[in-house]
Every structure is written in C-alpha cells, then in structure tokens.
C-alpha cells in the first residue's frame, strides 16, 4: 500500500489524530499517556512487591492499581499500532544505542520524565493536547514549564554534543 | 459506558495514533528541540495545527456541557513538573508518545527510556508518600490553596459559568492566538529559505539535519 511506503506529513497525521481525539474526549476523555504509564508502574510494582505496596500511601490514595483503567490501553494501542505499521512498512528492526553517552542520557531523561509527570499530574500530551485546548490554567503553567525545560535541556544537549 | 468498552475504545484510538505517528515520525520533543536548536519547524507546525483543532473542538463541546475535561486543581507543581519533564525529554530525545511508538518499531533505547520513566514514577511515589505534595486529587476543593501552592481549578467551562459567555468564544480567541504563532513560524521559514538561497554556504548550515542522537532524530 502506498500509505506504508512514503513518510506521512505530520500535519496530516496530527489533523487525523485531533479529529479522533475529539471523539475520544466526548466518549471518555482527551488523549493522555502519563496516567496510563503511572497505572502500569503501579501494576508492575504490585506484581513485584505483592501486598507490600499497600505500605506506600501513594498507591492507596492517588493511584490504586487496577487493570480497568482506560488510559493504559491508549499506550498499549500505540505500541501495537506502531509495531504493525513498522512491520508493514518494513521499518521494524532492533535499534540499539551505540554509545555509552546515549544510554546515560536516555536513563537520566527517562527518570526525569517519570518524576516530572507525577509531580505535575500531566504528561506532555495532556499539556499540549489536553489541558491547553480545554483552556485549563494548569495547561498554561505546564506549557511555560515544558518550554523552559526544553530550552535548558537543549543547552545541555548542545554542550554534550558540541553542535 | 462499561469499563471494557472504555478500554476497547482507548485501545482502538491508541492503535490509530500508533500507525499515524509511526508513518509521520511526529515527535513532541523534536517539535520543541528542533525549533530551539536547529530552526526546523516540521513538528512544531503539526503540534500547533493540532492544538488549534482541539481548542475549537474541546471548547465547542464544553460550551454545551459535553465531553470529559480533566478535572483537578493546578498549581506550581505543573510548572516545576513539566520543567523537569522538558529537560528530561530533550536529554532522552523522546517524549511519552514517541517512546511507545519507537519501542513498537524495535528501538531498544526507547524501551529503556520507558523502563526508567516507570522507575522515575515509582521513585516519585515513594517521595510523595513522605511529604504528600502535590495534594492528592481526592483532597482537592477547586479553590486556591496557597499553602500547598495550589491555584484551584479553572478551565473554559468555569469561564463560561462565571462570565456567562459560551466557552467556544474563548476557544476561538485561543485558536486565533495559536494561528498567529503558526503564521509567524511560516514567515520565519520563508525568511530562512530566502537567506539560504542567497548564500549557499548558509544553506548547508540550515539544511544540516540534526545529529543522530537520542531516540527521535
């Protein structure tokens, strides 16, 4: 199929996603990723720690682990959709970061993303495509934060890479 | 709607997003990073178009009381949290969406980033259990709570209630502002192209693609 041969214009992709997202907003709620990731963290922690997880108040008061949380399935859907799409377009192959510096940056970056999402209750998708379009005050605070963060991150990136 | 139905719809939505993002290589991190570092706006434009459509769509449904807007008190934790997130996403070279999509493409770095996002969330859950900040959604009142650095809850629906003007009006204004930013980017791109055409050495500088580093490049 032609669709799986050429790179799609991101504007077209995002227009399609936005229209689907409006339907999702009416049915269950806007597209978000962080909430589902948190629930998966909770489920994984529960699987590893067992009943010990009840000693951590966060998992009682904020996110009691449950499989019946729709946001988890958005993330799993993205994984599935991307896998199918990559296989059809023959773009699926294992890519392993080559340099130690990349592994270090990804590890630190991943940790910071996880901590940031939980501190803010929102991820980047809910910031740009959830809270801000709903004109939530938190959206404007979060957009300010993420742009400032990306700018500081870019300075570090520049230093590390020397570009 | 039943829980199963919700999860099923979410999965179908996620799958469509997965295909579209995989095919277009859209990345939220690149939308910010490339605009800041490389003056390349491919992803930034897509992000702005999406925000315009969603602003009109969401506020439109919110003015007739439909839809499920996010409902929790906001405060300085959004600013600080996304600041930390912003640094992290540029270092990792990926955002929440692209980690899932790139993991689906077989990118081991993206899987590693996801793993450590989970670890970060778990570490935060331990820290939260000590200081209980930011406040749990169950204890939120919607009113400012300055002691906890919380400003309360406000969105297009609360504006409509307070000012008796339909939410869509504010939505259209916001979409207009976003459109102006979009136009400014288009103008900037044209200017960059023009200066590139007049000086071929500069063209190389502008066309230089971002270095292959991080998950999205």
Interface residues (C-beta under 8 A of the other chain):
Chain A: X3 X4 X7 X8 X9 X10 X11 X12 X13 X14 X15 X16 X17 X18 X19 X20 X21 X22 X24 X25 X26 X27 X28 X29 X30 X31 X32 X33 X34 X37 X38 X40 X41 X42 X44 X45 X56 X57 X58 X59 X61 X62 X63 X68 X69 X70 X71 X72 X73 X74 X75 X76 X77 X78 X79 X80 X81 X82 X83 X84 X85 X86 X89 X91 X92 X93 X94 X95 X96 X97 X102 X103 X105 X106 X107 X108 X109 X110 X111 X112 X113 X114 X115 X116 X117 X118 X119 X120 X121 X122 X123 X124 X125 X126 X127 X128 X129 X130 X131 X132 X133 X134 X135 X136 X137 X138 X141 X142 X143 X144 X145 X146 X147 X148 X149 X150 X151 X152 X153 X154 X156 X157 X158 X161 X163
Chain B: X1 X3 X4 X6 X7 X8 X9 X10 X11 X12 X13 X14 X15 X16 X17 X18 X19 X20 X21 X22 X23 X24 X25 X26 X28 X29 X32 X33 X36 X37 X42 X43 X45 X46 X47 X49 X50 X51 X53 X54 X55 X57 X58 X59 X61 X62 X66 X67 X68 X69 X70 X72 X74 X75 X76 X77 X78 X79 X80 X81 X82 X83 X84 X85 X86 X87 X88 X89 X90 X91 X92 X93 X94 X95 X96 X97 X99 X100 X101 X102 X103 X104 X105 X106 X107 X108 X109 X112 X113 X114 X115 X116 X117 X118 X119 X120 X121 X122 X123 X124 X125 X126 X128 X129 X132 X134 X136 X137 X138 X151 X152 X153 X154 X155 X156 X159 X167 X170 X171 X174 X211 X213 X214 X215
